[in-house]
Amino acid sequence: MSQQQQFENFTASSLYCEKCKTAMPVRQRLLLVLPDREIFDYLCTGCGSSVGRREITAGEKLMAQGMAERPPRRSAALHELTP
Ligand SMILES: [Zn+2]
């Protein structure tokens, strides 16, 4: 449970930048799209150098979207409307 929250926070967090010699806010850039995954580059907002890279698999992406878009108790409400 807490692991998923950390995953959500990852994109908004800061990463250590060797040039700035401190943790800097990063900008996410889509680097490469593959059939089963997407690769993102993380750029320091201070100097623009690449400070990290991350692969998001199709499964992870679906999971993240599902968690973000799923309103509470929606399936139950839909069930009641079905005759
Ligand atoms: Zn930097």
PDB file of the backbone (N, CA, C, O) and the ligand in Angstrom, with CONECT records:
HET     ZN  A 101       1
ATOM      1  N   MET A   1       0.840  -1.213   0.000  1.00  0.00           N
ATOM      2  CA  MET A   1       0.000   0.000   0.000  1.00  0.00           C
ATOM      3  C   MET A   1       0.865   1.250   0.000  1.00  0.00           C
ATOM      4  O   MET A   1       0.691   2.132  -0.841  1.00  0.00           O
ATOM      5  N   SER A   2       1.786   1.325   0.931  1.00  0.00           N
ATOM      6  CA  SER A   2       2.655   2.499   0.993  1.00  0.00           C
ATOM      7  C   SER A   2       3.607   2.522  -0.197  1.00  0.00           C
ATOM      8  O   SER A   2       4.061   3.588  -0.613  1.00  0.00           O
ATOM      9  N   GLN A   3       3.904   1.361  -0.737  1.00  0.00           N
ATOM     10  CA  GLN A   3       4.786   1.294  -1.896  1.00  0.00           C
ATOM     11  C   GLN A   3       4.162   1.992  -3.101  1.00  0.00           C
ATOM     12  O   GLN A   3       4.855   2.673  -3.856  1.00  0.00           O
ATOM     13  N   GLN A   4       2.864   1.825  -3.277  1.00  0.00           N
ATOM     14  CA  GLN A   4       2.191   2.449  -4.405  1.00  0.00           C
ATOM     15  C   GLN A   4       2.187   3.967  -4.252  1.00  0.00           C
ATOM     16  O   GLN A   4       2.285   4.694  -5.241  1.00  0.00           O
ATOM     17  N   GLN A   5       2.078   4.433  -3.045  1.00  0.00           N
ATOM     18  CA  GLN A   5       2.105   5.884  -2.836  1.00  0.00           C
ATOM     19  C   GLN A   5       3.479   6.444  -3.192  1.00  0.00           C
ATOM     20  O   GLN A   5       3.590   7.532  -3.755  1.00  0.00           O
ATOM     21  N   GLN A   6       4.511   5.695  -2.859  1.00  0.00           N
ATOM     22  CA  GLN A   6       5.853   6.146  -3.200  1.00  0.00           C
ATOM     23  C   GLN A   6       6.027   6.203  -4.713  1.00  0.00           C
ATOM     24  O   GLN A   6       6.664   7.114  -5.241  1.00  0.00           O
ATOM     25  N   PHE A   7       5.457   5.226  -5.398  1.00  0.00           N
ATOM     26  CA  PHE A   7       5.531   5.216  -6.857  1.00  0.00           C
ATOM     27  C   PHE A   7       4.873   6.465  -7.434  1.00  0.00           C
ATOM     28  O   PHE A   7       5.401   7.073  -8.365  1.00  0.00           O
ATOM     29  N   GLU A   8       3.728   6.848  -6.888  1.00  0.00           N
ATOM     30  CA  GLU A   8       3.024   8.024  -7.384  1.00  0.00           C
ATOM     31  C   GLU A   8       3.836   9.299  -7.152  1.00  0.00           C
ATOM     32  O   GLU A   8       3.813  10.226  -7.962  1.00  0.00           O
ATOM     33  N   ASN A   9       4.539   9.322  -6.051  1.00  0.00           N
ATOM     34  CA  ASN A   9       5.283  10.531  -5.711  1.00  0.00           C
ATOM     35  C   ASN A   9       6.580  10.659  -6.491  1.00  0.00           C
ATOM     36  O   ASN A   9       7.165  11.739  -6.559  1.00  0.00           O
ATOM     37  N   PHE A  10       7.022   9.576  -7.070  1.00  0.00           N
ATOM     38  CA  PHE A  10       8.346   9.544  -7.663  1.00  0.00           C
ATOM     39  C   PHE A  10       8.543  10.636  -8.710  1.00  0.00           C
ATOM     40  O   PHE A  10       9.577  11.304  -8.720  1.00  0.00           O
ATOM     41  N   THR A  11       7.558  10.823  -9.592  1.00  0.00           N
ATOM     42  CA  THR A  11       7.720  11.760 -10.688  1.00  0.00           C
ATOM     43  C   THR A  11       7.815  13.204 -10.198  1.00  0.00           C
ATOM     44  O   THR A  11       8.392  14.051 -10.880  1.00  0.00           O
ATOM     45  N   ALA A  12       7.253  13.491  -9.023  1.00  0.00           N
ATOM     46  CA  ALA A  12       7.223  14.863  -8.537  1.00  0.00           C
ATOM     47  C   ALA A  12       8.403  15.163  -7.622  1.00  0.00           C
ATOM     48  O   ALA A  12       8.572  16.299  -7.179  1.00  0.00           O
ATOM     49  N   SER A  13       9.223  14.149  -7.335  1.00  0.00           N
ATOM     50  CA  SER A  13      10.259  14.334  -6.341  1.00  0.00           C
ATOM     51  C   SER A  13      11.524  14.925  -6.952  1.00  0.00           C
ATOM     52  O   SER A  13      11.633  15.099  -8.166  1.00  0.00           O
ATOM     53  N   SER A  14      12.454  15.220  -6.093  1.00  0.00           N
ATOM     54  CA  SER A  14      13.727  15.758  -6.528  1.00  0.00           C
ATOM     55  C   SER A  14      14.757  14.645  -6.628  1.00  0.00           C
ATOM     56  O   SER A  14      14.683  13.645  -5.914  1.00  0.00           O
ATOM     57  N   LEU A  15      15.696  14.829  -7.505  1.00  0.00           N
ATOM     58  CA  LEU A  15      16.788  13.880  -7.638  1.00  0.00           C
ATOM     59  C   LEU A  15      18.113  14.617  -7.459  1.00  0.00           C
ATOM     60  O   LEU A  15      18.224  15.817  -7.712  1.00  0.00           O
ATOM     61  N   TYR A  16      19.104  13.862  -7.016  1.00  0.00           N
ATOM     62  CA  TYR A  16      20.407  14.473  -6.818  1.00  0.00           C
ATOM     63  C   TYR A  16      21.051  14.800  -8.158  1.00  0.00           C
ATOM     64  O   TYR A  16      21.115  13.953  -9.049  1.00  0.00           O
ATOM     65  N   CYS A  17      21.524  16.024  -8.293  1.00  0.00           N
ATOM     66  CA  CYS A  17      22.195  16.441  -9.517  1.00  0.00           C
ATOM     67  C   CYS A  17      23.677  16.627  -9.228  1.00  0.00           C
ATOM     68  O   CYS A  17      24.055  17.354  -8.309  1.00  0.00           O
ATOM     69  N   GLU A  18      24.507  15.967 -10.017  1.00  0.00           N
ATOM     70  CA  GLU A  18      25.947  16.041  -9.777  1.00  0.00           C
ATOM     71  C   GLU A  18      26.504  17.418 -10.097  1.00  0.00           C
ATOM     72  O   GLU A  18      27.454  17.868  -9.456  1.00  0.00           O
ATOM     73  N   LYS A  19      25.926  18.085 -11.076  1.00  0.00           N
ATOM     74  CA  LYS A  19      26.420  19.418 -11.433  1.00  0.00           C
ATOM     75  C   LYS A  19      26.050  20.450 -10.377  1.00  0.00           C
ATOM     76  O   LYS A  19      26.872  21.278  -9.985  1.00  0.00           O
ATOM     77  N   CYS A  20      24.800  20.391  -9.922  1.00  0.00           N
ATOM     78  CA  CYS A  20      24.337  21.346  -8.918  1.00  0.00           C
ATOM     79  C   CYS A  20      24.768  20.945  -7.508  1.00  0.00           C
ATOM     80  O   CYS A  20      24.695  21.743  -6.573  1.00  0.00           O
ATOM     81  N   LYS A  21      25.215  19.708  -7.372  1.00  0.00           N
ATOM     82  CA  LYS A  21      25.692  19.158  -6.104  1.00  0.00           C
ATOM     83  C   LYS A  21      24.633  19.211  -5.012  1.00  0.00           C
ATOM     84  O   LYS A  21      24.943  19.359  -3.830  1.00  0.00           O
ATOM     85  N   THR A  22      23.390  19.088  -5.427  1.00  0.00           N
ATOM     86  CA  THR A  22      22.313  19.016  -4.456  1.00  0.00           C
ATOM     87  C   THR A  22      21.095  18.377  -5.107  1.00  0.00           C
ATOM     88  O   THR A  22      21.068  18.181  -6.322  1.00  0.00           O
ATOM     89  N   ALA A  23      20.099  18.057  -4.312  1.00  0.00           N
ATOM     90  CA  ALA A  23      18.862  17.498  -4.876  1.00  0.00           C
ATOM     91  C   ALA A  23      18.080  18.623  -5.529  1.00  0.00           C
ATOM     92  O   ALA A  23      17.815  19.657  -4.917  1.00  0.00           O
ATOM     93  N   MET A  24      17.714  18.399  -6.793  1.00  0.00           N
ATOM     94  CA  MET A  24      17.012  19.428  -7.554  1.00  0.00           C
ATOM     95  C   MET A  24      15.672  18.889  -8.043  1.00  0.00           C
ATOM     96  O   MET A  24      15.535  17.691  -8.288  1.00  0.00           O
ATOM     97  N   PRO A  25      14.678  19.776  -8.187  1.00  0.00           N
ATOM     98  CA  PRO A  25      13.426  19.344  -8.818  1.00  0.00           C
ATOM     99  C   PRO A  25      13.710  18.917 -10.250  1.00  0.00           C
ATOM    100  O   PRO A  25      14.530  19.524 -10.939  1.00  0.00           O
ATOM    101  N   VAL A  26      13.029  17.876 -10.687  1.00  0.00           N
ATOM    102  CA  VAL A  26      13.315  17.358 -12.021  1.00  0.00           C
ATOM    103  C   VAL A  26      12.114  17.504 -12.948  1.00  0.00           C
ATOM    104  O   VAL A  26      10.961  17.573 -12.522  1.00  0.00           O
ATOM    105  N   ARG A  27      12.436  17.546 -14.218  1.00  0.00           N
ATOM    106  CA  ARG A  27      11.422  17.610 -15.255  1.00  0.00           C
ATOM    107  C   ARG A  27      11.412  16.256 -15.967  1.00  0.00           C
ATOM    108  O   ARG A  27      12.463  15.724 -16.326  1.00  0.00           O
ATOM    109  N   GLN A  28      10.236  15.718 -16.161  1.00  0.00           N
ATOM    110  CA  GLN A  28      10.139  14.411 -16.809  1.00  0.00           C
ATOM    111  C   GLN A  28      10.002  14.583 -18.310  1.00  0.00           C
ATOM    112  O   GLN A  28       9.184  15.373 -18.781  1.00  0.00           O
ATOM    113  N   ARG A  29      10.799  13.846 -19.053  1.00  0.00           N
ATOM    114  CA  ARG A  29      10.724  13.912 -20.505  1.00  0.00           C
ATOM    115  C   ARG A  29      10.573  12.507 -21.070  1.00  0.00           C
ATOM    116  O   ARG A  29      11.325  11.600 -20.714  1.00  0.00           O
ATOM    117  N   LEU A  30       9.607  12.336 -21.942  1.00  0.00           N
ATOM    118  CA  LEU A  30       9.409  11.031 -22.572  1.00  0.00           C
ATOM    119  C   LEU A  30      10.525  10.795 -23.584  1.00  0.00           C
ATOM    120  O   LEU A  30      10.672  11.543 -24.550  1.00  0.00           O
ATOM    121  N   LEU A  31      11.297   9.760 -23.350  1.00  0.00           N
ATOM    122  CA  LEU A  31      12.493   9.540 -24.152  1.00  0.00           C
ATOM    123  C   LEU A  31      12.238   8.545 -25.278  1.00  0.00           C
ATOM    124  O   LEU A  31      12.657   8.750 -26.417  1.00  0.00           O
ATOM    125  N   LEU A  32      11.540   7.463 -24.934  1.00  0.00           N
ATOM    126  CA  LEU A  32      11.390   6.380 -25.902  1.00  0.00           C
ATOM    127  C   LEU A  32      10.106   5.613 -25.609  1.00  0.00           C
ATOM    128  O   LEU A  32       9.794   5.307 -24.458  1.00  0.00           O
ATOM    129  N   VAL A  33       9.372   5.313 -26.671  1.00  0.00           N
ATOM    130  CA  VAL A  33       8.156   4.515 -26.503  1.00  0.00           C
ATOM    131  C   VAL A  33       8.348   3.165 -27.173  1.00  0.00           C
ATOM    132  O   VAL A  33       8.585   3.085 -28.379  1.00  0.00           O
ATOM    133  N   LEU A  34       8.246   2.128 -26.398  1.00  0.00           N
ATOM    134  CA  LEU A  34       8.351   0.772 -26.913  1.00  0.00           C
ATOM    135  C   LEU A  34       6.988   0.104 -26.772  1.00  0.00           C
ATOM    136  O   LEU A  34       6.131   0.581 -26.028  1.00  0.00           O
ATOM    137  N   PRO A  35       6.790  -0.999 -27.487  1.00  0.00           N
ATOM    138  CA  PRO A  35       5.474  -1.662 -27.451  1.00  0.00           C
ATOM    139  C   PRO A  35       5.018  -1.998 -26.037  1.00  0.00           C
ATOM    140  O   PRO A  35       3.823  -1.922 -25.748  1.00  0.00           O
ATOM    141  N   ASP A  36       5.930  -2.364 -25.156  1.00  0.00           N
ATOM    142  CA  ASP A  36       5.518  -2.808 -23.826  1.00  0.00           C
ATOM    143  C   ASP A  36       5.986  -1.889 -22.705  1.00  0.00           C
ATOM    144  O   ASP A  36       5.738  -2.169 -21.532  1.00  0.00           O
ATOM    145  N   ARG A  37       6.655  -0.802 -23.052  1.00  0.00           N
ATOM    146  CA  ARG A  37       7.121   0.101 -21.995  1.00  0.00           C
ATOM    147  C   ARG A  37       7.444   1.482 -22.556  1.00  0.00           C
ATOM    148  O   ARG A  37       7.616   1.665 -23.761  1.00  0.00           O
ATOM    149  N   GLU A  38       7.519   2.448 -21.636  1.00  0.00           N
ATOM    150  CA  GLU A  38       7.945   3.797 -22.012  1.00  0.00           C
ATOM    151  C   GLU A  38       9.127   4.173 -21.143  1.00  0.00           C
ATOM    152  O   GLU A  38       9.165   3.852 -19.955  1.00  0.00           O
ATOM    153  N   ILE A  39      10.082   4.849 -21.735  1.00  0.00           N
ATOM    154  CA  ILE A  39      11.278   5.234 -20.997  1.00  0.00           C
ATOM    155  C   ILE A  39      11.296   6.752 -20.851  1.00  0.00           C
ATOM    156  O   ILE A  39      11.208   7.494 -21.830  1.00  0.00           O
ATOM    157  N   PHE A  40      11.413   7.187 -19.603  1.00  0.00           N
ATOM    158  CA  PHE A  40      11.419   8.614 -19.307  1.00  0.00           C
ATOM    159  C   PHE A  40      12.798   9.048 -18.853  1.00  0.00           C
ATOM    160  O   PHE A  40      13.516   8.309 -18.179  1.00  0.00           O
ATOM    161  N   ASP A  41      13.145  10.247 -19.236  1.00  0.00           N
ATOM    162  CA  ASP A  41      14.386  10.868 -18.818  1.00  0.00           C
ATOM    163  C   ASP A  41      14.040  11.936 -17.789  1.00  0.00           C
ATOM    164  O   ASP A  41      13.027  12.623 -17.923  1.00  0.00           O
ATOM    165  N   TYR A  42      14.870  12.077 -16.767  1.00  0.00           N
ATOM    166  CA  TYR A  42      14.632  13.117 -15.779  1.00  0.00           C
ATOM    167  C   TYR A  42      15.719  14.165 -15.881  1.00  0.00           C
ATOM    168  O   TYR A  42      16.906  13.874 -15.733  1.00  0.00           O
ATOM    169  N   LEU A  43      15.287  15.395 -16.139  1.00  0.00           N
ATOM    170  CA  LEU A  43      16.236  16.477 -16.335  1.00  0.00           C
ATOM    171  C   LEU A  43      16.190  17.442 -15.158  1.00  0.00           C
ATOM    172  O   LEU A  43      15.116  17.823 -14.692  1.00  0.00           O
ATOM    173  N   CYS A  44      17.359  17.827 -14.690  1.00  0.00           N
ATOM    174  CA  CYS A  44      17.453  18.823 -13.632  1.00  0.00           C
ATOM    175  C   CYS A  44      16.865  20.150 -14.133  1.00  0.00           C
ATOM    176  O   CYS A  44      17.187  20.603 -15.231  1.00  0.00           O
ATOM    177  N   THR A  45      16.003  20.764 -13.318  1.00  0.00           N
ATOM    178  CA  THR A  45      15.403  22.028 -13.745  1.00  0.00           C
ATOM    179  C   THR A  45      16.383  23.188 -13.583  1.00  0.00           C
ATOM    180  O   THR A  45      16.145  24.284 -14.091  1.00  0.00           O
ATOM    181  N   GLY A  46      17.485  22.944 -12.875  1.00  0.00           N
ATOM    182  CA  GLY A  46      18.468  23.995 -12.667  1.00  0.00           C
ATOM    183  C   GLY A  46      19.441  24.119 -13.822  1.00  0.00           C
ATOM    184  O   GLY A  46      19.656  25.211 -14.348  1.00  0.00           O
ATOM    185  N   CYS A  47      20.037  22.987 -14.222  1.00  0.00           N
ATOM    186  CA  CYS A  47      21.079  23.041 -15.260  1.00  0.00           C
ATOM    187  C   CYS A  47      20.690  22.266 -16.517  1.00  0.00           C
ATOM    188  O   CYS A  47      21.371  22.362 -17.538  1.00  0.00           O
ATOM    189  N   GLY A  48      19.615  21.510 -16.452  1.00  0.00           N
ATOM    190  CA  GLY A  48      19.126  20.824 -17.644  1.00  0.00           C
ATOM    191  C   GLY A  48      19.812  19.507 -17.948  1.00  0.00           C
ATOM    192  O   GLY A  48      19.524  18.888 -18.973  1.00  0.00           O
ATOM    193  N   SER A  49      20.702  19.068 -17.091  1.00  0.00           N
ATOM    194  CA  SER A  49      21.374  17.801 -17.369  1.00  0.00           C
ATOM    195  C   SER A  49      20.516  16.628 -16.905  1.00  0.00           C
ATOM    196  O   SER A  49      19.669  16.768 -16.023  1.00  0.00           O
ATOM    197  N   SER A  50      20.751  15.478 -17.512  1.00  0.00           N
ATOM    198  CA  SER A  50      19.984  14.289 -17.179  1.00  0.00           C
ATOM    199  C   SER A  50      20.449  13.730 -15.837  1.00  0.00           C
ATOM    200  O   SER A  50      21.637  13.473 -15.645  1.00  0.00           O
ATOM    201  N   VAL A  51      19.513  13.543 -14.913  1.00  0.00           N
ATOM    202  CA  VAL A  51      19.888  13.048 -13.587  1.00  0.00           C
ATOM    203  C   VAL A  51      19.299  11.674 -13.290  1.00  0.00           C
ATOM    204  O   VAL A  51      19.570  11.094 -12.238  1.00  0.00           O
ATOM    205  N   GLY A  52      18.499  11.154 -14.209  1.00  0.00           N
ATOM    206  CA  GLY A  52      17.935   9.834 -13.949  1.00  0.00           C
ATOM    207  C   GLY A  52      17.094   9.364 -15.111  1.00  0.00           C
ATOM    208  O   GLY A  52      16.756  10.130 -16.013  1.00  0.00           O
ATOM    209  N   ARG A  53      16.766   8.099 -15.070  1.00  0.00           N
ATOM    210  CA  ARG A  53      15.987   7.512 -16.144  1.00  0.00           C
ATOM    211  C   ARG A  53      15.066   6.479 -15.534  1.00  0.00           C
ATOM    212  O   ARG A  53      15.401   5.846 -14.533  1.00  0.00           O
ATOM    213  N   ARG A  54      13.911   6.313 -16.137  1.00  0.00           N
ATOM    214  CA  ARG A  54      12.956   5.380 -15.562  1.00  0.00           C
ATOM    215  C   ARG A  54      12.157   4.704 -16.651  1.00  0.00           C
ATOM    216  O   ARG A  54      11.720   5.340 -17.610  1.00  0.00           O
ATOM    217  N   GLU A  55      11.972   3.408 -16.494  1.00  0.00           N
ATOM    218  CA  GLU A  55      11.133   2.649 -17.414  1.00  0.00           C
ATOM    219  C   GLU A  55       9.789   2.403 -16.754  1.00  0.00           C
ATOM    220  O   GLU A  55       9.718   1.973 -15.603  1.00  0.00           O
ATOM    221  N   ILE A  56       8.735   2.675 -17.487  1.00  0.00           N
ATOM    222  CA  ILE A  56       7.407   2.348 -16.993  1.00  0.00           C
ATOM    223  C   ILE A  56       6.811   1.309 -17.923  1.00  0.00           C
ATOM    224  O   ILE A  56       6.591   1.577 -19.105  1.00  0.00           O
ATOM    225  N   THR A  57       6.555   0.140 -17.399  1.00  0.00           N
ATOM    226  CA  THR A  57       5.979  -0.919 -18.219  1.00  0.00           C
ATOM    227  C   THR A  57       4.495  -0.675 -18.409  1.00  0.00           C
ATOM    228  O   THR A  57       3.877   0.094 -17.672  1.00  0.00           O
ATOM    229  N   ALA A  58       3.933  -1.338 -19.407  1.00  0.00           N
ATOM    230  CA  ALA A  58       2.503  -1.167 -19.688  1.00  0.00           C
ATOM    231  C   ALA A  58       1.674  -1.520 -18.461  1.00  0.00           C
ATOM    232  O   ALA A  58       0.680  -0.857 -18.162  1.00  0.00           O
ATOM    233  N   GLY A  59       2.083  -2.560 -17.757  1.00  0.00           N
ATOM    234  CA  GLY A  59       1.347  -2.981 -16.566  1.00  0.00           C
ATOM    235  C   GLY A  59       1.360  -1.910 -15.494  1.00  0.00           C
ATOM    236  O   GLY A  59       0.324  -1.624 -14.894  1.00  0.00           O
ATOM    237  N   GLU A  60       2.517  -1.312 -15.242  1.00  0.00           N
ATOM    238  CA  GLU A  60       2.627  -0.255 -14.234  1.00  0.00           C
ATOM    239  C   GLU A  60       1.766   0.934 -14.612  1.00  0.00           C
ATOM    240  O   GLU A  60       1.105   1.531 -13.762  1.00  0.00           O
ATOM    241  N   LYS A  61       1.777   1.271 -15.885  1.00  0.00           N
ATOM    242  CA  LYS A  61       1.034   2.426 -16.362  1.00  0.00           C
ATOM    243  C   LYS A  61      -0.473   2.221 -16.159  1.00  0.00           C
ATOM    244  O   LYS A  61      -1.180   3.109 -15.684  1.00  0.00           O
ATOM    245  N   LEU A  62      -0.939   1.036 -16.530  1.00  0.00           N
ATOM    246  CA  LEU A  62      -2.349   0.730 -16.350  1.00  0.00           C
ATOM    247  C   LEU A  62      -2.738   0.805 -14.885  1.00  0.00           C
ATOM    248  O   LEU A  62      -3.811   1.299 -14.539  1.00  0.00           O
ATOM    249  N   MET A  63      -1.857   0.311 -14.028  1.00  0.00           N
ATOM    250  CA  MET A  63      -2.138   0.301 -12.605  1.00  0.00           C
ATOM    251  C   MET A  63      -2.234   1.732 -12.087  1.00  0.00           C
ATOM    252  O   MET A  63      -3.133   2.062 -11.313  1.00  0.00           O
ATOM    253  N   ALA A  64      -1.307   2.572 -12.515  1.00  0.00           N
ATOM    254  CA  ALA A  64      -1.296   3.960 -12.060  1.00  0.00           C
ATOM    255  C   ALA A  64      -2.544   4.698 -12.552  1.00  0.00           C
ATOM    256  O   ALA A  64      -3.168   5.445 -11.798  1.00  0.00           O
ATOM    257  N   GLN A  65      -2.898   4.484 -13.809  1.00  0.00           N
ATOM    258  CA  GLN A  65      -4.087   5.135 -14.358  1.00  0.00           C
ATOM    259  C   GLN A  65      -5.338   4.663 -13.638  1.00  0.00           C
ATOM    260  O   GLN A  65      -6.216   5.458 -13.304  1.00  0.00           O
ATOM    261  N   GLY A  66      -5.409   3.352 -13.402  1.00  0.00           N
ATOM    262  CA  GLY A  66      -6.574   2.793 -12.727  1.00  0.00           C
ATOM    263  C   GLY A  66      -6.746   3.389 -11.350  1.00  0.00           C
ATOM    264  O   GLY A  66      -7.865   3.684 -10.930  1.00  0.00           O
ATOM    265  N   MET A  67      -5.631   3.571 -10.638  1.00  0.00           N
ATOM    266  CA  MET A  67      -5.704   4.122  -9.299  1.00  0.00           C
ATOM    267  C   MET A  67      -6.110   5.579  -9.341  1.00  0.00           C
ATOM    268  O   MET A  67      -6.826   6.051  -8.458  1.00  0.00           O
ATOM    269  N   ALA A  68      -5.665   6.292 -10.351  1.00  0.00           N
ATOM    270  CA  ALA A  68      -5.940   7.724 -10.417  1.00  0.00           C
ATOM    271  C   ALA A  68      -7.379   7.998 -10.849  1.00  0.00           C
ATOM    272  O   ALA A  68      -8.013   8.943 -10.379  1.00  0.00           O
ATOM    273  N   GLU A  69      -7.883   7.158 -11.751  1.00  0.00           N
ATOM    274  CA  GLU A  69      -9.183   7.456 -12.344  1.00  0.00           C
ATOM    275  C   GLU A  69     -10.354   6.757 -11.659  1.00  0.00           C
ATOM    276  O   GLU A  69     -11.513   7.105 -11.888  1.00  0.00           O
ATOM    277  N   ARG A  70     -10.051   5.784 -10.831  1.00  0.00           N
ATOM    278  CA  ARG A  70     -11.140   5.017 -10.241  1.00  0.00           C
ATOM    279  C   ARG A  70     -11.811   5.784  -9.107  1.00  0.00           C
ATOM    280  O   ARG A  70     -11.213   5.972  -8.048  1.00  0.00           O
ATOM    281  N   PRO A  71     -13.033   6.223  -9.316  1.00  0.00           N
ATOM    282  CA  PRO A  71     -13.747   6.883  -8.234  1.00  0.00           C
ATOM    283  C   PRO A  71     -14.242   5.819  -7.249  1.00  0.00           C
ATOM    284  O   PRO A  71     -14.480   4.679  -7.649  1.00  0.00           O
ATOM    285  N   PRO A  72     -14.396   6.161  -6.006  1.00  0.00           N
ATOM    286  CA  PRO A  72     -14.830   5.173  -5.029  1.00  0.00           C
ATOM    287  C   PRO A  72     -16.259   4.703  -5.278  1.00  0.00           C
ATOM    288  O   PRO A  72     -17.147   5.502  -5.572  1.00  0.00           O
ATOM    289  N   ARG A  73     -16.462   3.414  -5.156  1.00  0.00           N
ATOM    290  CA  ARG A  73     -17.803   2.804  -5.222  1.00  0.00           C
ATOM    291  C   ARG A  73     -18.481   2.984  -6.571  1.00  0.00           C
ATOM    292  O   ARG A  73     -19.702   2.859  -6.660  1.00  0.00           O
ATOM    293  N   ARG A  74     -17.738   3.267  -7.602  1.00  0.00           N
ATOM    294  CA  ARG A  74     -18.353   3.454  -8.913  1.00  0.00           C
ATOM    295  C   ARG A  74     -18.967   2.156  -9.427  1.00  0.00           C
ATOM    296  O   ARG A  74     -20.089   2.154  -9.933  1.00  0.00           O
ATOM    297  N   SER A  75     -18.242   1.067  -9.299  1.00  0.00           N
ATOM    298  CA  SER A  75     -18.729  -0.211  -9.814  1.00  0.00           C
ATOM    299  C   SER A  75     -20.020  -0.621  -9.113  1.00  0.00           C
ATOM    300  O   SER A  75     -20.896  -1.227  -9.729  1.00  0.00           O
ATOM    301  N   ALA A  76     -20.137  -0.300  -7.851  1.00  0.00           N
ATOM    302  CA  ALA A  76     -21.344  -0.651  -7.116  1.00  0.00           C
ATOM    303  C   ALA A  76     -22.540   0.128  -7.673  1.00  0.00           C
ATOM    304  O   ALA A  76     -23.626  -0.430  -7.830  1.00  0.00           O
ATOM    305  N   ALA A  77     -22.342   1.403  -7.969  1.00  0.00           N
ATOM    306  CA  ALA A  77     -23.420   2.221  -8.487  1.00  0.00           C
ATOM    307  C   ALA A  77     -23.857   1.735  -9.870  1.00  0.00           C
ATOM    308  O   ALA A  77     -25.050   1.675 -10.167  1.00  0.00           O
ATOM    309  N   LEU A  78     -22.893   1.393 -10.700  1.00  0.00           N
ATOM    310  CA  LEU A  78     -23.224   0.879 -12.018  1.00  0.00           C
ATOM    311  C   LEU A  78     -24.035  -0.413 -11.919  1.00  0.00           C
ATOM    312  O   LEU A  78     -24.942  -0.668 -12.712  1.00  0.00           O
ATOM    313  N   HIS A  79     -23.687  -1.194 -10.948  1.00  0.00           N
ATOM    314  CA  HIS A  79     -24.373  -2.455 -10.760  1.00  0.00           C
ATOM    315  C   HIS A  79     -25.857  -2.229 -10.458  1.00  0.00           C
ATOM    316  O   HIS A  79     -26.717  -2.965 -10.941  1.00  0.00           O
ATOM    317  N   GLU A  80     -26.140  -1.216  -9.666  1.00  0.00           N
ATOM    318  CA  GLU A  80     -27.525  -0.970  -9.275  1.00  0.00           C
ATOM    319  C   GLU A  80     -28.363  -0.484 -10.456  1.00  0.00           C
ATOM    320  O   GLU A  80     -29.570  -0.722 -10.501  1.00  0.00           O
ATOM    321  N   LEU A  81     -27.729   0.192 -11.409  1.00  0.00           N
ATOM    322  CA  LEU A  81     -28.479   0.691 -12.581  1.00  0.00           C
ATOM    323  C   LEU A  81     -28.798  -0.424 -13.565  1.00  0.00           C
ATOM    324  O   LEU A  81     -29.742  -0.323 -14.350  1.00  0.00           O
ATOM    325  N   THR A  82     -28.005  -1.487 -13.516  1.00  0.00           N
ATOM    326  CA  THR A  82     -28.246  -2.578 -14.463  1.00  0.00           C
ATOM    327  C   THR A  82     -29.489  -3.363 -14.065  1.00  0.00           C
ATOM    328  O   THR A  82     -29.585  -3.828 -12.929  1.00  0.00           O
ATOM    329  N   PRO A  83     -30.437  -3.518 -14.978  1.00  0.00           N
ATOM    330  CA  PRO A  83     -31.645  -4.277 -14.667  1.00  0.00           C
ATOM    331  C   PRO A  83     -31.343  -5.764 -14.408  1.00  0.00           C
ATOM    332  O   PRO A  83     -32.257  -6.541 -14.131  1.00  0.00           O
TER     333      PRO A  83
HETATM  334 ZN    ZN A 101      21.554  20.481 -12.049  1.00  0.00          ZN2+
END
